[in-house]
Amino acid sequence: MTAITDTEIKNRLWDAACELRVAMPEAQYASVVFPLMFWKYLSDTWDHNHAQFLAENAGLDGLSEAERHEIEYRDYQSFEIPLLNKGKVDERRASWSAILATATQPGLGARVRASLQAIETANPDKFAKLFGSMTWASEEVLNRSVLAAVMTGMNQVPAMHEGNMSHDVLGGAYEYLLKRFSDGSGTRAGQFFTPREVVELIVTLLDPQNFESVYDPTCGSGGMLIAAANLLKAHGGRGYTLHLYGQEAVADTAGVARMNLFMHNLTQFQVEVGDTLRNPLFKQPDGSVAQFDVIVANPPYSLKWTPWTADPRALGGIAPRASADWAFVQHMVASMKPGKGRAGVVLPHGVLFRGGQEAAIRQKVIEDDLLEAVIGLPANLFYATSIPTCILVFRAPGTKPAERKNGVLFVDASQRYDKGKNRNTIGVDAIKDTVATYHAAFDPDGQPIDPDGEGGIQARFVPTDEIKTNGFDLNIGRYIKQAAAEQADLGTLIEAYNLARAERQKAEARMLAVLAEAGITGFDGVEGSAGFDE
């Protein structure tokens, strides 16, 4: 068979996915395609290893079935694909090829579901609950002809085992589908997919090293965990030595993450299902949250939540019910390993200036010198929102470099983007320039000693005392005067307008009082007379 290119593999997978168009919206393709793709990968790998076992052990015919099974799973297989209906007339293995051979027979969805559930049961340590709810396997959701068409199309992809297709190719194909599904899913994609250029930027800033632990408390499809390993490998390190941990609230999305990690040949991972704020599942022996070298996250923005009544993570106070943004930050700060932990989180600009309980938390984080950098990103990067966002970088207590102590680095990268039809992207050069600015040296006035050139990235290192005089407001525009107006999100603009409007109303009231005392009337319509349609 003539070898096919990476692009052809991706196209064949996409063509198979498009067979679903008659049955469901594109936003739901991932729930079907990823379980099927991973099942094919497992089956192809098992079949390849089984053939090798048979070829190298032709003289074992006299052994019992149990003895042959022991040798095969000791020396050749790393997981089991069991037999279905063992000992019965319809006995068959729970493999892709065995079930595909029955595609024209009624009950295909039931056989697919039984096969995936059997694989989960036979490999509880690796694949428990891996394939999710599998509601799509119901004939009412996906009839036999459509499911058969998807499987037949996917079968046009060559065998997905390591002897035939590298994990770089497999992982790249998986990421390609994630991207395509996200592009077609609109805002729903924000639930499980962070644009890869944003992931690359945040992981590069945190710079994971060999054998470190990396944790994502809202891991979605696992992209940040995979990026950590890929970045380490690209820099000459050993990505496979990282210990990867993730927690995800949506069970099906957690399954996507597990499959994604496996397809990238990353096996030292643990992905749990649950609400990280309500029930963090990675714990130390004393019951406190586990701590890691690197923590990365793109949590859901301004999530309404049930605030803690008392929790050791509540540094500086408890975040308000209307927004869990700072609660996620508090969880991440608590999860930083003493002496070396660092954390990076993507959040909306509102976390930089909102008052009340959030202001108290922000003040405590700054006073404890935990916040190292605030990096403003361009608007319209994400699938779930068009507002501009920022990256906050934190360091474990006492671990900031000497030149970064008692202050915060502000970086405005909001104007470095490539405009797209549906959303903007950050180019390779912009990522490099942002990282270079983050690592730059600064003079006593907080200005970069070797700033980027025209059209570059503005930055300033601001001492804590100056931030304190501004009421611990972290709005980038306060400290980098050249920051573009586009940097402010809608909340910033509304707040500024309301403050200006209130000051104007006070001035008008004083003026009207003075005029009334002087006996001058007829100015009752001053409010709104400047042409504002309020």
N, C-alpha and C positions, 0 to 999 in steps of 0.2 A: 504493500500500500504506500502511495506517495505521501510523504510527510506534509502536513498542513501547517500553516503559520499560526501564530498567536491570534492574529486578527481573524482568521477563518474560524478558529475555535470559538472566539467571542461571538462572532456573527451567527454561528450555528446554535449556540446557547440562546442568543437573543431571538432567533427565529423560532426555536422551540417554545420560548416564553410567550411569544406572540400568538401561539395557538390558543392561548387563554382569552384572547380578546372577545370571543363570542360568548364567554361565560362570566366575566368579571371585569371591573375597572382595573386599569394598570396599577393603581395604588395597592392592589391586593396580590399582584403577581408573586411578590417575594415569599409569601406564606406557602406557596405551592412549589415554586422553582427551587428554592434552596434545600428543602428536605429531599426532593427528588435528585438534585445534583449531588448532594452529599451521600445519599444512598448509592448512587452509581459509583461514586469515588470509592466508598467502602467495598462495594461488591467487586469492582474491577481489581482493587488491591487484594482482596481475599482470593479471588479466582487466580490471579497471577501467582500468589504465594502458594496456593494449593497445587497448581500445575508444577511449580518448582519442587514442592514436596514429593509429588508422585514421581517426577523424573529422577530424583536423587535417591529414592527409596524403593526401587522396583523389587528389592528382595525382601520386603516386609509383608508379603502376602500371608504368611503364616501367623501373623500377630492378630490378636483380638481387636475388635473395633475400639475398645477403651484404650488399648496400648497404642494403636495408631493415632488416636485422638491426642493422647498425651504427648507423643513425639512431635506431631504437627504443631500443636499450640505452644510447645516449649521452644521449638527451634525455628518456626517459620511464620506463625501468625501472631499478631499483637492484639487481635480482637476476634470475636466469634460471630459468625453468621449462622444461626442455628437452622435446623430442619423444622418445617411446619408439618403438622399432621403426621408425625413420625409413626411409622409402622402401618399406616393406612394406605389405601389405594391411591389417594391424591397427595401422597408425601412429596414435598418439594422443598428446596432450600429457600430461605427468605432473602434471596438475592435478586438483584436487578434483572439479570438475564433470565432467571427462572420465571419471574412474574411477567416480564415483558412477553415471553413466549405464550402467555395466556391472554394477551391483550384483546383478542377478539371475542373472548367468552364473557358472559354476564358476571357481574360482581367484581370487576377489576378493582374498584376503589376499596372494597372490603379486604381484598387480598393485599393491596398495597399497605393499608393501615395495619393489618395483622403482621406483615413482614417488618414494618418499622417498629412496631411495639415489641415484637420478638427480639429484635436487635437491641433495643433498650434494655429489656429484661435480662438478656444473656450477658450484657456488659454493664452492670449497674455502676461500677466505679468510673467508667468513662462516658457512657451515653445515657444515663438516667434522665428521662424527660427531655432528651435532646431535640426530638422532632416536634415538640409543642402539642397543641390540641388536635391537630390534623382534622379539623372540621371540614376542610376542603375535600377530604376523601369520600365524603358522603355523596351518593348519587344525586341527591337533591341540589347540592351545591355545584358539583362538577360531574357531568354525565360521562359514561364510559368512553364515548367516542372522543370527547375533548381530552380526557386524561390520557387515552391511548395515543392521541396525536402529539401531545406534549412529550410523552416518553419516547415515541418513535423519532421525533425530531431531535431530542437530546441524545438518542442513541447514535446519531450521526457524528457525535464528538468521539474521537478515538479513545481507547481505554485510558482511564484516569488513574493509572498506577505509576509509582515512582520510576519503574523501569521504562516507562514510555513517555512520561510527561513530568517535568520537574515541578516541585512545589512552588517555585516562582511563577511558572505558567498557570498552575492551578489557582494559586492565591490571586494572581492578576486577573484571571477570568472571574473569580468571585467578586473582587472589588469592582470590576467593570460592570457586572450586573447590579451591584449595590448602587453604583452611580446612575445607571440608566433607570433603575426603578425609582430612585430619589428624584431625578429630573422630571419624571412623569407623575410623581405623587404630590407635588405642590407642598403645602405646609405640613402635610402628614409625615413627610420624610424627616422633618426635624426631630421626630420622636426617636429615630434610630440611626441617623446618619449625620455626621459633622463633616463639612467640606474638607477634603483631604489636605488642601493647602493650609487651612487653619490648624489642622492636626499636626502637620509637619512643623509649623512655626512653634507651637507651644511645646512640642516634644523636644525640638532643637534647643529651645531656651533652657529646658530642665536637664538635658544632656545625660541620659541614663548610662550607666557603666556596667561592665561585666558582673554577673552574679547579683545585681541589685534586684530589689523588689519594686514592681510598678503596680499601682492600684488606681482603678477608675471607679468611683462610687456610683456613677450613672453611666454605665459602659455602653449602652446602646448595642450596636453591631460589633463592638470590640475594636474599632478602628484605631483608637489611641494606643491600646495595648500592642497591637500589631505594628504600628508606626514606631513605637519605642524599640522593638526588636529589629525592625528594618533599618532604622537610623544607626543603631549600634553596629550592625553588620556593615552598613555603607561606610562607616568610619573605621573599619578594620577590626571591630570588636566581634564578640560572639553573641549574637542575638539570642541564640537558643539557651544561653545560660540565665537569662532573666526569669524571675519568678513573677508571673502575671496573675493579678487578682482583679475581679470585677463584680459589681452587684448591679442588677437591673430589675426594675419593678415589673416589667411586662415579660411574662414567661416565654412567649413566642419570640420576642426580640432577644432574650437571653439565649435561646436556642440558636438563633442566627449568629450570635457572637461566638458560641462554642464551635459551631461548624466553620465559621470564618477562621478561627484560630487553628483548628485541625488542618484546614486546607492550606494554611501557611506553614505547616509542619512545626507548629509551636505546641508542645505537649505539656510543658510545665505551667499549667494555668488552672485556676479555679474560678468559675463564674457561678454566682449564687443569685437566686430570685427573691426579691423582697424590697420593701421600702427602706432605703438607707437611713432616712431621718428617723423613722419610727422604730425600725428594727435592724440596726447594723449587724450583719451576720459574720463579720470577721472580728473576732474578739481575742483579747489576751486572757491568760488563765485567771486573772483577778476580775474579769468581766468588763474591763474597759476596752475601748476600741483598739483593734490591732494597729500597729504603726509600720510605716513603709518608707523606703528611700525616696521614691518619686510618686506623687499623687497628681493625676490629671483629670480634668472633668469639663464637660459642657452640659451642665444641668439644665432642666427645664426652667425657663425664665419666669420670674414673678409668679411662681406656683403658689396657689392657695393651699395652706396646710394646717394641721392641728398642732399648735405650738407646744413645745415641751413645758411641763409644769416644773420639773427640776431635772437637770441633766448636766453632767460634768463637762459636756462639750460646749455649754452655753457661755463662752468667753465674752464678757462685757455685757451680757443681757440675753434676752430671748427675742428672736426675730418676730415681726408682726405676722398675724394670721394672713394678711393679704399678700405677703411675699416671703418665700422661703430662701431667697437668694443668699442672705447672710447666714442662714442656718447651714446651707451647704458649705459655705466657707468655713464656718466653725467646725463642722465635721472634718473637713480636710485638714485644718490646722491641728486638730486633735490627733489626726492620723499621721502626722509627720514624725518620723523617727528622730529621737534626740541626737544631736551632734552632727546630723547630715541630711535630714529630711528636707525636701523642697516640694512645693506644690504650685500648680498653675491651673487657673480656672477661667473660662470665658463667660462673661456676664454682660447684661445691658448697662449702659452708662448711669442709670438711676442709682446703682449701688454706690456711686461715687459721691452723691450729694444729698440723697433723701434724708429727712430728719427723723425725729422720734427715736424709737428703739434701735433703728438701724444706725443712726448717728452715734449712739452710745457704744454699739459694738465696734463701729469703725474707729472711734476714738481709742478704745482699748487696744485694738490691733496695732494702731500706729504708736501708741505710747509704749507698748511692749516690743516695738521695733521688729515686728514680724513681716510687715509688707515691704518687699524690696522694689517692686516696679509696677507701674500702671502703663499699659500699652494700648493706645487707642487704635482700633481697627476701622477699615472703611465700612460704609453702610452697604446693605443689601448683599451680604455674603452668604446668608443662611437661607435654608428652604422654609423655615417656620416663621421668619420675620424679616422685614426689610430695614429695621433700625440698626444703627451702628452699635458695635459692641466693643468690649475691651478685655484684655488679658490682665489678670492680677497674678503676680508672682510672689510667693511667700517663702520664707526660710525659717527653719526651726530656730528656737531661741538661741541667741548668741552665735549663730553660724554665718551671719552676713560677713562679707569681706570688710576689712577695716575701713576702706574708702567708701563703703555703702552704709555704714552704721549711722543711726540717728538721722535718717532721712529717707526719701522715696525718690526713685528715678521715674520721671514722666517722659514718655515717648509718644509722639504723635505720628502714627503711620497711616492716618485716615485718608490721605490723598494718593497713596501708592496702591493702585488697583487697575485691573483691566476690566473695562465695561463689557458686560455680556447682555444677551437678549433677555434672560429671565433673572439673572443674578450676576453680581460682580465676582471677580476672582483675584487672588493675590499671586503675582508672578514669582518666578524663581529669584529674580534679582531683588524684588521687594522683600522677600523673606530673608535673603542674605544681608541686605542693608539693615533691616530691622534687628537681626541678631547681632550684627556688627555694632550697631548703635547701643544695644543692650550691654555689650561687653566693653564699650569705650571708656576711656579715662575722662575725668571732668576737672575743670579748673576750680579755684576757690569760689568763683561766682556760680558754680553749677553748670557751666557751659561745656559742651564736649570739646576736648582739646583738638581732635581731628574730625570735625563734622563732615557729614556726607555733602556732596556738592549740590548744585542748583537742582531744584525739584526733588531734593532728598527728604530726609526724615528729621524733624525737629525734636530736640530732647533737652531736658534740664534735670539736674539733680537738686532736689529741694530739701533743705534741712527741716527737721521736725518742728522746730520753733516757728518757722514761717507757716507751716501747715496748721499749727495750733492757733496762730493769730487769725487764720481764716476759718476758725471754728471746725477744724478737721474735715473741711470740705476738700474732696479730691478731684473736683472737676478739672479736667486737663487744661481747659481754657484759662483758668486762674493762674496757671504757672507757665504756660507756653502761649504767649500772646499771639503768636502767629498761627495758632491752631485754627483751622477753617471752621466756619460757622456750621458746615455740614456735620461736624463732629458731634454736635449736641443732638440728642434724640428728642422726640416730641415732648417728653416729660420736662426736659430742660427748658425748651422753648416756652411751654405753657407756664412753667413756674416763673420764668423771667418776665413774661407778659403780665401775669397776675400781680407780681411785685410792682412793676411799673404802673399798672392800672391803679393799684391801691394808693401809690404815692401821688398820682395825678388827682385822684378823687379827694385825698386829704388836702392837697393844695387848692383845689377848686372850692372845697368847703370853707377853707380859711378865707379865700378871696370873697366868696359870697357873703360871709359874715361881716367882713370889713365894709363891703359895698352896702349891705343892709344897714349897718350902723350909720353910714353916711347918707342914708336915705335914698340910695340908688337901687332901683329894682328892675325887673324885666330880664334877669339872667337865669331863670329857672331851667332853661334848656341847655345849659353848658355841657352837662354830661352827654357824651355821644356827639357833640357838635363838630368834632374834628374829622368827621367823615367815616368813623368806624361803625360797621354794621354789627352791633353787639346784640 
